[in-house]
Amino acid sequence: MNPDLSALLRQADHVMAGGNGHDPNYRGVVHVGVDLGTAYTVLVVLDENHQPIAGEYQFAEVTRDGLVVDFIGAVDLLRSMKSKVEKKLGFKLTSAATAYPPGVPQAEVRATANVLHGAELDCTGIIDEPTAANNVLKIRDGAIVDVGGGTTGIAIFRDGEVAYTADEPTGGTHFSLVIAGSTGKSFEEAEAMKKNPNEQTRLFPVVRPVMEKVAAIINRHVEGHQVDKLYLVGGTCAFVGMDEVIQEMTGIETVLPSNPLFVTPLGIAMNN
């Protein structure tokens, strides 16, 4: 993997975990990105050199498959996250960029922007999620597979430009549902188990069929396209063995960044 990409994602992980990522006297240009995901809402702040200096992320079901289903909840959540990040930075945030999944109606794109406005952030850019991810990955040819909470999005790139996109149901929520069904746990307990690295090896046989379904979605959409490499993004892809199953079932070389949850949010911020 590109060492610059690995370093960027390590720094993002550090600041998201509450680590200090900046000079406390820094008052330069900042680039802010907001990713309203089906499972996680992420707010990340980059400095003028596009290095992460602060951020917050939180599990919240305020969107579903790219649609804002709890507008007030989304605004309240983003306001709270913004306030926490501002305390870390020592100054106010005034603007941010955001993103939308492929195929989302224009009305829903506007709704996403309105969440930012409700949290007192000027929306200075709206970008599709595959293009945002590629701001970080910088691939010329291949496919980005974004496995989010509710859907799997695929974008095929040719010469650095999006040539084809698709989005289908199946994502991290489905992992949690099958874990809950097989263990008798609540959905919330299953969600916690899914994210626990110590549980993932034991749960792998339970969620493998969902991984195989993701692979089937990929196969369906790359058919007829020359795709030599897949790049996995989205928090679901961090589940142990996910990249191996995808590569096995598709027969395509599969690359997994060190922290796939933060790839798209970082790319969104770079668009601001």
N, C-alpha and C positions, 0 to 999 in steps of 0.2 A: 504494500500500500504506500502511496505517496507519503513521505515523512512529514511534509507540511500539513497534510490533511490529518494525520494521526495526532500531531501536536495541537492543531486547532480543536479537535474533538476532545482531547485530554483537558485542555484549558476550559472548554465549555462545561465539561463534567465537573471540573473543580469549582467554577463559580456557581453552577447550579446547586452544588452541594453546600453552598454558603461560604466557600473560600474567598479570600481577598484576591481580586483580579485586576486591581488598578491602583494608581497613585491617588491617595485620598484628596489631593489638591487638583486632580485632573478636571479641567473645565473646557476641554476641547470638543470638537464635533463628535456626536454619537449617532449610531445607526441602531434603530430599535425595530425588532420584529415580533409580531404576535401570531402564534399558530393556535387557532381554535380547533383542536382536534376532537374526534369523537370520544376519546378516552382522556387525553391530557390537553390542558391549555398551557402553552409555553410562552413566556416573555423573555427575550434575550436582548442585551445591550452590547454593542460592539463599539470600540473606539475608532478613531479616524483611520487606523490601519486595518480595520476589520478584525480586530482581536477581541474575544469575549472579555468583558469586564464586570458584568453582573447579570443576574437572571433569576427567574423563579419558574417552577412548573408544578402543576397540581392536577390530580385526578378529578375530573368533573364531567358529568354527562349533560353538557349544555348544548351540544350539537349532536346530530345524528346523520351520518353519511353526507357530511358537508352542509347540512341544513341547520340553521340556528333554531332549536326547539324550545329554548328557555332564554329569551332575550334578557329579561331582568336578572336572571341568575348569572348569565354570561357577563353582563355589565358589572354587577357587584363583584364577581370573582376577579375580573380584570382590574377593577379599581383597587381591590385589596392587594393584588400582586404588584401593581404599579407603585402603590404606597410603600410596600416593603423594599422594592428595588430602589426607590428614590431615597429611602433612609440609608441604604448601603452606599449610594453614590454621593449623597450630600447635595443633590440638586434635583429640580423638577424635570420630568420628561414631558415633552409637549407634542411629539408626533411619533408615528410608527407606520410600518408597512404591515400588510397581512396577505393571506393567500386563500385559494379555494381549490378544491379537487377538480379534476377534469369533468366536464359535462354538467356542472352545477348551473341551474338557471340564473340568468342575470339578476333577477330579483333577490336571490339568495346571496349573490356576491355583494349586492348593496347592503343586505342585512348584516353581513359580516363587517363591512365598513362602518355601519351604524353602531355596532358594539363598541368599536374604538372611540367613536365620537361620544358615546354615552359615558365612556371612562375618561373623558376630557383629553383625548389624543387626536390630533389631526391625522387623518388617514392620507398619507403622502404616497402610497403605492399599493396596488393590488396585483398580485402575480399568481399564475397557476402554480400548483405545488411541484410538478415535475421540473419546471424551469427554475424554481427556487432551489430545489435540491441540486440541480446542476450548477448553480452559482458556486456551490461548495465542491462538488465532485469534478466538475470541469471535464466531462467526457465528450468525445467527438462522436463516437459511434458505439452503440450498445443500447441497453434498456435499463431504465430505473424502475424498480418495483417497490412501491410504497405500501407497506402493509400496516394500515392504521387500526383504529379500534373497531370500525365497522366495515371497512371496505379494503380491497386490494386495488391499487391504481397502478397502471402500467404506462410508461411513456418510452417510445422508441426514438432514439436520436440518430440523425444522419448529419455529419459535418457540423455537429454542435447545435443543430436546430431540431425542435420537436417535429417528427414526421408522422406520429400516430399516437393517440392516447385512448385509454379505456379505463373503466372503473366498475368493479363488480362487488356485490356483498360477499363478505368473508374476511374476518380480521381477528384482532385480539379479543373482542367480546365473545367470539365463538370458541376461542380457547377456554375462556373462563366458564362458559356455559357447559362444555363437555367435562371440565374438571369438576364443576358443581354436581353434575349428574352422576359422575362415577364415584365421587367421594361422599355424597350426601351433605356437602357443605352448602352454605348460602352463597349467592353470587359474590358478595363482598369478600367472604372468606376465600373463595376460589380465586378471586382477583389478586388477593395478597399472596396466596400460594404460588400463583403463576409467576409473580415477580420475584419470588424468593429463589436465588440461585441454588440453595441447598435442597429445594424441592424439585427442581426442574428435571434432573436425571430420572427421578422416580416417576414423574408425570409424563415423561416423553412418550411412552407408548400410548397414553391416553390422547394426547394432542396430535400425534403423528398424522392421523387421518385428516385433520384440519390443514396441516401443512401440505399434505398431498393434494387437497382441494385447491389450495393456493397455487401449487405447481400446475394443476390442470388448467386453472384460469390463465396462468402465464403461457402455457403451451397453446391454448386456444388463440391467444392474441398475438403471439409471435409467429404463428404459422403464416407462411408466405413472405415473411420478412427475413433478411439476413441479419441475425443477431448472434454475435459471438461471445458476448459477455453480459451478465446481469449484475446490477448493483442494487443491493437491498438497503432500504431505509425504512424508518418507522420503528417505534419501540417494540412492536411484536417480534421483529426480526432478531432481537437480542435473546430470545428463548434458545437455550442450548440445542444445537443440532439442526436448527432451522435452515441454515445455509447449506448444510450437507444434504438434507432431504430435497431441497429445491434443485440443487445441482444433479442429484441422482435421478430425479423424476423428469427433469427437462433435458439433461445431457448437455447443458450449457454452463460454461465456467461462471461461478457465482462468487461475487466479492461482497464481504460484509464489513462495513466500517466499524471502528472500535466502539462507538456509541451511536447507533443508528437513529435513536430518538431525536437527537439534536441536529441532524443534517438539514432537514427542511427549515426549522426555525432560524438557523444561522443564515441560510440562503435567503430567507424572507428579509432578515435585517439588512443584508447586503443590498437589498433593493430599495432601501429607504435613503 
